[in-house]
């Protein structure tokens, strides 16, 4: 008979020791290889590409001044000056920037290491985070399935995804958003295990104390309700950590707010399942009171305070955009606004202006795309392109190409597009919590963009939910592999299919390697890789 602990947590840790060792070794090896690939030739192209022209300079402005400043008035070709080794391009006026500072501070850390004029330096943080995320996703997959092959598969698929790879080698913000929400997801998985362990430990003695012989009926309705709800699980520190990570995600891009909302509902839904599994009489009310309200109070204020703290440089200096707005526009005496400090009112006014920019952004761009097309890679974003002639940049034929595009690994992305239907079925009809976990990241990272059909948006935003596309595919691979209690022959053939799929994904990554790394190749070779006109 399955014990309460096994029902809540699965097999005992001792039974998984060998699997855990294999998973750790495999994840470490894949991370090492994936990191080496991301750092190879990281400094090329040796100039600012795509939106690096904004974020790289803004990052260094944060490091130097604590806030973003505009480029000097009348300065021509600031990008060329920057690339030539002269980062002194800033004037004295503040710059209206439309994204919070966390991602730019992270880019700035790399610039501090090597100097702001180094392409390697301004991409250093992205490559580091891209590498570490390979390992983190492997750990996430281990916590979900407790299977070494599936955990290594998750790390491998992320390591060889071209979209994630290209984003790991450019100084943009979206990879940092992905990092913080992935860390928050890991923290909530650890919280799930800790919460269920506490429930298993406390349910037995608590149940015996309140329902055993001689206890009698509770004296009050409140005592009766507490008996029906089940025990309190104490302070959930991993949820606090998730709140900090989600605050930093929002401090990178406001779209992190959607992850806070969806992940908050997800973690409470996991608690609901746990209380129902142990037989709590009023598991719904118990979840709301014992888990839901505390989760909100622990995560949301923490995220908010972390977000406000991320503006520390703007608060500490006087020259930022709208920094003095509160002092210049005093609140009406006796009003509620008068109770708010001027710096906070200034920050609010700044946010209103940022919000208006985002909702009004609707200009034509050759590489914009509709979110309907993202998972099938209809219009990947072009980051960089050069067209050398014979004798230029090592070109040995009449025409060559150097190219970097956010083209995802089609084995992964097309597989995930089909897999979404399978995983949705598993969640709705099979009540598979792992399927729901995979869908949660996609719901938070992808679905909100459908609300902005008239806004200019790009497919490279999708890197924020790439880890959950990987988890969708791994959920399907888990079905192929078979249950842990399946016959050895069934599992063996399942493993062969899983490894075959991974091999196909690795081969696709190798084939598209030149169009992710700006390697000079003949135009004919480039045409062979660009299967569709809408990829070019």
TAMO-V858101 format. One record per residue. N is the residue number from 1. RES is the residue in one small letter. SS is DSSP state (H for helix, E for strand, C for the rest). PHI is phi in whole degrees, -180 to 180 (NA if undefined). NEAR is the number of other C-alpha atoms within 8 Angstrom. Layout:
N|RES|SS|PHI|NEAR + N|RES|SS|PHI|NEAR
This chain:
1|x|C|NA|2 + 2|x|C|-70|5 + 3|x|C|-76|6 + 4|x|H|-60|8 + 5|x|H|-63|9 + 6|x|H|-66|10 + 7|x|H|-64|9 + 8|x|H|-86|11 + 9|x|H|-118|10 + 10|x|C|85|7 + 11|x|C|-59|7 + 12|x|C|-63|8 + 13|x|H|-55|6 + 14|x|H|-61|5 + 15|x|H|-72|7 + 16|x|H|-109|10 + 17|x|H|-59|8 + 18|x|H|-67|7 + 19|x|H|-58|10 + 20|x|H|-65|11 + 21|x|H|-65|8 + 22|x|H|-63|9 + 23|x|H|-62|14 + 24|x|H|-62|8 + 25|x|H|-65|8 + 26|x|H|-65|10 + 27|x|H|-63|15 + 28|x|H|-63|9 + 29|x|H|-66|8 + 30|x|H|-63|14 + 31|x|H|-64|14 + 32|x|H|-62|9 + 33|x|H|-68|8 + 34|x|H|-61|12 + 35|x|H|-68|13 + 36|x|H|-60|8 + 37|x|H|-65|7 + 38|x|H|-73|13 + 39|x|H|-88|9 + 40|x|C|-66|6 + 41|x|C|56|6 + 42|x|C|-63|12 + 43|x|C|-80|10 + 44|x|C|-117|9 + 45|x|C|-62|9 + 46|x|C|-90|7 + 47|x|C|-152|9 + 48|x|C|-67|11 + 49|x|C|-124|10 + 50|x|C|49|7 + 51|x|C|-81|9 + 52|x|H|-57|12 + 53|x|H|-58|10 + 54|x|H|-92|7 + 55|x|H|-73|13 + 56|x|H|-66|13 + 57|x|H|-70|9 + 58|x|H|-63|11 + 59|x|H|-63|14 + 60|x|H|-70|11 + 61|x|H|-63|13 + 62|x|H|-61|14 + 63|x|H|-63|10 + 64|x|H|-79|6 + 65|x|H|-117|8 + 66|x|C|86|11 + 67|x|C|-152|13 + 68|x|C|-85|15 + 69|x|E|-120|13 + 70|x|E|-72|10 + 71|x|E|-69|9 + 72|x|C|-52|9 + 73|x|C|-61|5 + 74|x|C|80|4 + 75|x|C|-74|8 + 76|x|C|-95|4 + 77|x|C|52|6 + 78|x|H|-64|9 + 79|x|H|-64|9 + 80|x|H|-67|8 + 81|x|H|-61|11 + 82|x|H|-61|12 + 83|x|H|-65|13 + 84|x|C|-76|7 + 85|x|C|102|8 + 86|x|C|-122|9 + 87|x|C|-82|8 + 88|x|C|-83|5 + 89|x|C|-117|11 + 90|x|E|-96|9 + 91|x|E|-93|9 + 92|x|E|-103|7 + 93|x|E|-95|7 + 94|x|E|-70|11 + 95|x|C|-111|9 + 96|x|C|-79|6 + 97|x|C|-109|7 + 98|x|C|-112|7 + 99|x|C|-129|9 + 100|x|C|-61|12 + 101|x|C|-92|10 + 102|x|H|-60|11 + 103|x|H|-61|12 + 104|x|H|-72|14 + 105|x|H|-61|11 + 106|x|H|-68|10 + 107|x|H|-62|17 + 108|x|H|-61|15 + 109|x|H|-61|9 + 110|x|H|-65|14 + 111|x|H|-66|15 + 112|x|H|-64|9 + 113|x|H|-70|7 + 114|x|H|-114|9 + 115|x|C|103|9 + 116|x|C|-70|12 + 117|x|C|-86|13 + 118|x|C|-92|12 + 119|x|H|-59|15 + 120|x|H|-60|10 + 121|x|H|-67|16 + 122|x|H|-76|15 + 123|x|H|-108|16 + 124|x|H|-60|13 + 125|x|H|-65|12 + 126|x|H|-64|16 + 127|x|H|-65|13 + 128|x|H|-65|10 + 129|x|H|-67|12 + 130|x|H|-60|16 + 131|x|H|-68|15 + 132|x|H|-63|10 + 133|x|H|-66|10 + 134|x|H|-61|16 + 135|x|H|-68|13 + 136|x|H|-62|11 + 137|x|H|-66|14 + 138|x|H|-62|14 + 139|x|H|-64|11 + 140|x|H|-58|12 + 141|x|H|-65|13 + 142|x|H|-63|13 + 143|x|H|-64|9 + 144|x|H|-77|8 + 145|x|H|-115|8 + 146|x|C|53|11 + 147|x|C|-136|10 + 148|x|H|-65|12 + 149|x|H|-63|8 + 150|x|H|-70|13 + 151|x|H|-65|18 + 152|x|H|-66|13 + 153|x|H|-62|11 + 154|x|H|-62|14 + 155|x|H|-62|15 + 156|x|H|-64|11 + 157|x|H|-64|12 + 158|x|H|-71|13 + 159|x|H|-63|13 + 160|x|C|-106|12 + 161|x|C|-83|12 + 162|x|H|-66|14 + 163|x|H|-66|13 + 164|x|H|-64|15 + 165|x|H|-62|13 + 166|x|H|-64|13 + 167|x|H|-69|16 + 168|x|C|-79|15 + 169|x|C|-124|13 + 170|x|C|-148|10 + 171|x|C|-87|13 + 172|x|C|-113|10 + 173|x|C|-95|11 + 174|x|H|-67|13 + 175|x|H|-65|15 + 176|x|H|-70|12 + 177|x|H|-59|15 + 178|x|H|-57|12 + 179|x|H|-62|13 + 180|x|H|-70|12 + 181|x|H|-74|13 + 182|x|H|-68|12 + 183|x|H|-63|11 + 184|x|H|-63|13 + 185|x|H|-63|11 + 186|x|H|-61|11 + 187|x|H|-61|12 + 188|x|H|-73|12 + 189|x|H|-67|11 + 190|x|H|-65|10 + 191|x|H|-64|12 + 192|x|H|-60|11 + 193|x|H|-66|9 + 194|x|H|-65|8 + 195|x|H|-62|11 + 196|x|H|-69|12 + 197|x|H|-65|11 + 198|x|H|-65|9 + 199|x|H|-64|10 + 200|x|H|-64|11 + 201|x|H|-70|8 + 202|x|H|-93|9 + 203|x|H|-66|11 + 204|x|H|-60|8 + 205|x|H|-65|8 + 206|x|H|-67|9 + 207|x|H|-64|9 + 208|x|H|-64|8 + 209|x|H|-67|8 + 210|x|H|-100|8 + 211|x|H|-122|7 + 212|x|C|-71|8 + 213|x|C|-64|5 + 214|x|C|85|4 + 215|x|C|-80|8 + 216|x|C|75|5 + 217|x|C|-77|5 + 218|x|C|-59|7 + 219|x|C|-80|6 + 220|x|C|-137|6 + 221|x|H|-64|7 + 222|x|H|-63|6 + 223|x|H|-65|9 + 224|x|H|-64|11 + 225|x|H|-63|9 + 226|x|H|-63|10 + 227|x|H|-63|9 + 228|x|H|-73|11 + 229|x|H|-73|15 + 230|x|C|100|11 + 231|x|C|-75|11 + 232|x|C|-73|5 + 233|x|C|-103|10 + 234|x|C|76|4 + 235|x|C|-75|4 + 236|x|C|-99|9 + 237|x|H|-66|7 + 238|x|H|-66|10 + 239|x|H|-68|13 + 240|x|H|-62|11 + 241|x|H|-62|10 + 242|x|H|-62|14 + 243|x|H|-61|16 + 244|x|H|-63|12 + 245|x|H|-62|13 + 246|x|H|-70|16 + 247|x|H|-63|15 + 248|x|H|-71|14 + 249|x|H|-64|17 + 250|x|H|-64|14 + 251|x|C|-72|15 + 252|x|C|-95|17 + 253|x|C|-148|12 + 254|x|C|-63|10 + 255|x|C|-63|8 + 256|x|H|-62|15 + 257|x|H|-58|9 + 258|x|H|-66|10 + 259|x|H|-67|13 + 260|x|H|-60|11 + 261|x|H|-67|9 + 262|x|H|-70|12 + 263|x|H|-66|11 + 264|x|H|-62|11 + 265|x|H|-66|8 + 266|x|H|-63|10 + 267|x|H|-67|10 + 268|x|H|-72|12 + 269|x|H|-62|8 + 270|x|H|-63|10 + 271|x|H|-64|13 + 272|x|H|-60|11 + 273|x|H|-62|8 + 274|x|H|-68|10 + 275|x|H|-66|14 + 276|x|H|-68|9 + 277|x|H|-65|9 + 278|x|H|-83|8 + 279|x|C|95|7 + 280|x|C|-60|12 + 281|x|C|-65|6 + 282|x|C|-117|9 + 283|x|H|-68|14 + 284|x|H|-69|7 + 285|x|H|-64|8 + 286|x|H|-61|15 + 287|x|H|-65|14 + 288|x|H|-62|9 + 289|x|H|-79|9 + 290|x|H|-77|12 + 291|x|H|-121|12 + 292|x|H|-64|10 + 293|x|H|-63|9 + 294|x|H|-60|9 + 295|x|H|-62|11 + 296|x|H|-61|10 + 297|x|H|-69|8 + 298|x|H|-85|11 + 299|x|H|-90|14 + 300|x|H|-69|10 + 301|x|H|-61|10 + 302|x|H|-63|12 + 303|x|H|-63|14 + 304|x|H|-64|9 + 305|x|H|-65|9 + 306|x|H|-63|11 + 307|x|H|-61|12 + 308|x|H|-62|8 + 309|x|H|-64|7 + 310|x|C|-66|11 + 311|x|C|-92|10 + 312|x|H|-55|8 + 313|x|H|-62|10 + 314|x|H|-67|12 + 315|x|H|-66|9 + 316|x|H|-77|7 + 317|x|C|-114|10 + 318|x|C|-106|8 + 319|x|C|-100|9 + 320|x|C|-69|12 + 321|x|C|-59|9 + 322|x|C|62|9 + 323|x|C|-61|13 + 324|x|C|-101|10 + 325|x|H|-61|11 + 326|x|H|-63|13 + 327|x|H|-69|7 + 328|x|H|-80|6 + 329|x|C|-129|6 + 330|x|C|-60|8 + 331|x|C|-73|8 + 332|x|C|-64|7 + 333|x|C|-59|5 + 334|x|C|88|5 + 335|x|C|-84|8 + 336|x|H|-63|6 + 337|x|H|-60|8 + 338|x|H|-68|11 + 339|x|H|-81|6 + 340|x|C|-93|8 + 341|x|C|-58|7 + 342|x|H|-55|11 + 343|x|H|-59|10 + 344|x|H|-70|9 + 345|x|H|-66|12 + 346|x|H|-64|13 + 347|x|H|-63|10 + 348|x|H|-63|8 + 349|x|H|-61|10 + 350|x|H|-62|10 + 351|x|H|-66|8 + 352|x|H|-60|8 + 353|x|H|-67|8 + 354|x|H|-62|11 + 355|x|H|-60|8 + 356|x|H|-62|8 + 357|x|H|-62|9 + 358|x|H|-64|8 + 359|x|H|-74|7 + 360|x|H|-96|7 + 361|x|C|-74|8 + 362|x|C|-155|7 + 363|x|C|-115|6 + 364|x|C|-73|6 + 365|x|C|-149|6 + 366|x|C|-62|4 + 367|x|C|-113|9 + 368|x|E|-71|12 + 369|x|C|-153|11 + 370|x|C|-87|10 + 371|x|H|-59|9 + 372|x|H|-57|6 + 373|x|H|-96|10 + 374|x|C|-65|13 + 375|x|C|-71|10 + 376|x|C|-94|9 + 377|x|C|59|12 + 378|x|C|-70|9 + 379|x|C|-141|12 + 380|x|C|-63|14 + 381|x|C|-84|12 + 382|x|E|-85|10 + 383|x|E|-92|10 + 384|x|E|-161|11 + 385|x|E|-154|10 + 386|x|E|-134|7 + 387|x|C|-128|8 + 388|x|C|-64|13 + 389|x|E|-98|10 + 390|x|C|-55|11 + 391|x|C|94|8 + 392|x|C|-103|7 + 393|x|C|52|6 + 394|x|C|79|7 + 395|x|C|-73|15 + 396|x|C|-113|7 + 397|x|C|-124|8 + 398|x|C|-63|7 + 399|x|E|-137|11 + 400|x|E|-130|14 + 401|x|E|-140|15 + 402|x|E|-116|15 + 403|x|E|-148|15 + 404|x|E|-136|13 + 405|x|E|-133|13 + 406|x|C|-84|16 + 407|x|C|-80|10 + 408|x|C|-72|12 + 409|x|C|-64|13 + 410|x|H|-65|11 + 411|x|H|-64|9 + 412|x|H|-75|14 + 413|x|H|-69|13 + 414|x|H|-70|10 + 415|x|H|-64|10 + 416|x|H|-69|13 + 417|x|H|-61|10 + 418|x|H|-71|8 + 419|x|H|-64|11 + 420|x|H|-57|10 + 421|x|H|-67|8 + 422|x|H|-64|9 + 423|x|H|-69|14 + 424|x|H|-61|11 + 425|x|H|-63|9 + 426|x|H|-61|11 + 427|x|H|-75|13 + 428|x|H|-73|8 + 429|x|C|-103|6 + 430|x|C|-95|7 + 431|x|C|52|7 + 432|x|C|-85|9 + 433|x|H|-67|8 + 434|x|H|-67|9 + 435|x|H|-61|13 + 436|x|H|-63|11 + 437|x|H|-64|9 + 438|x|H|-64|12 + 439|x|H|-70|13 + 440|x|H|-61|12 + 441|x|H|-66|13 + 442|x|H|-73|12 + 443|x|H|-60|10 + 444|x|H|-77|12 + 445|x|H|-92|14 + 446|x|C|-113|11 + 447|x|H|-57|9 + 448|x|H|-58|10 + 449|x|H|-69|9 + 450|x|H|-69|9 + 451|x|H|-76|6 + 452|x|C|-116|7 + 453|x|C|-70|7 + 454|x|C|-101|5 + 455|x|C|-85|10 + 456|x|C|-76|11 + 457|x|C|-136|8 + 458|x|E|-132|10 + 459|x|H|-71|15 + 460|x|H|-68|11 + 461|x|H|-60|8 + 462|x|H|-67|10 + 463|x|H|-60|12 + 464|x|H|-62|12 + 465|x|H|-116|12 + 466|x|H|-55|10 + 467|x|H|-56|10 + 468|x|H|-81|12 + 469|x|H|-64|13 + 470|x|H|-60|13 + 471|x|H|-66|11 + 472|x|H|-61|15 + 473|x|H|-64|12 + 474|x|H|-66|11 + 475|x|H|-59|11 + 476|x|H|-69|11 + 477|x|H|-64|10 + 478|x|H|-63|10 + 479|x|H|-65|8 + 480|x|H|-66|10 + 481|x|H|-65|14 + 482|x|C|96|10 + 483|x|C|-67|8 + 484|x|C|-63|4 + 485|x|C|-95|4 + 486|x|C|-72|8 + 487|x|C|-66|6 + 488|x|H|-57|6 + 489|x|H|-65|6 + 490|x|H|-61|10 + 491|x|H|-68|12 + 492|x|H|-65|9 + 493|x|H|-68|9 + 494|x|H|-61|11 + 495|x|H|-65|11 + 496|x|H|-62|8 + 497|x|H|-65|10 + 498|x|H|-61|11 + 499|x|H|-65|8 + 500|x|H|-62|8 + 501|x|H|-64|8 + 502|x|H|-62|11 + 503|x|H|-62|8 + 504|x|H|-63|9 + 505|x|H|-65|14 + 506|x|H|-64|9 + 507|x|H|-64|8 + 508|x|H|-64|11 + 509|x|H|-63|12 + 510|x|H|-63|7 + 511|x|H|-65|8 + 512|x|H|-92|10 + 513|x|C|-50|9 + 514|x|H|-63|12 + 515|x|H|-89|12 + 516|x|H|-109|14 + 517|x|H|-125|10 + 518|x|C|59|14 + 519|x|C|-76|9 + 520|x|C|-71|12 + 521|x|E|-132|11 + 522|x|E|-59|12 + 523|x|H|-59|9 + 524|x|H|-61|6 + 525|x|H|-66|8 + 526|x|H|-66|11 + 527|x|H|-61|8 + 528|x|H|-64|7 + 529|x|H|-91|8 + 530|x|C|-88|9 + 531|x|C|-68|7 + 532|x|C|-126|6 + 533|x|H|-61|6 + 534|x|H|-77|6 + 535|x|H|-88|9 + 536|x|C|-119|5
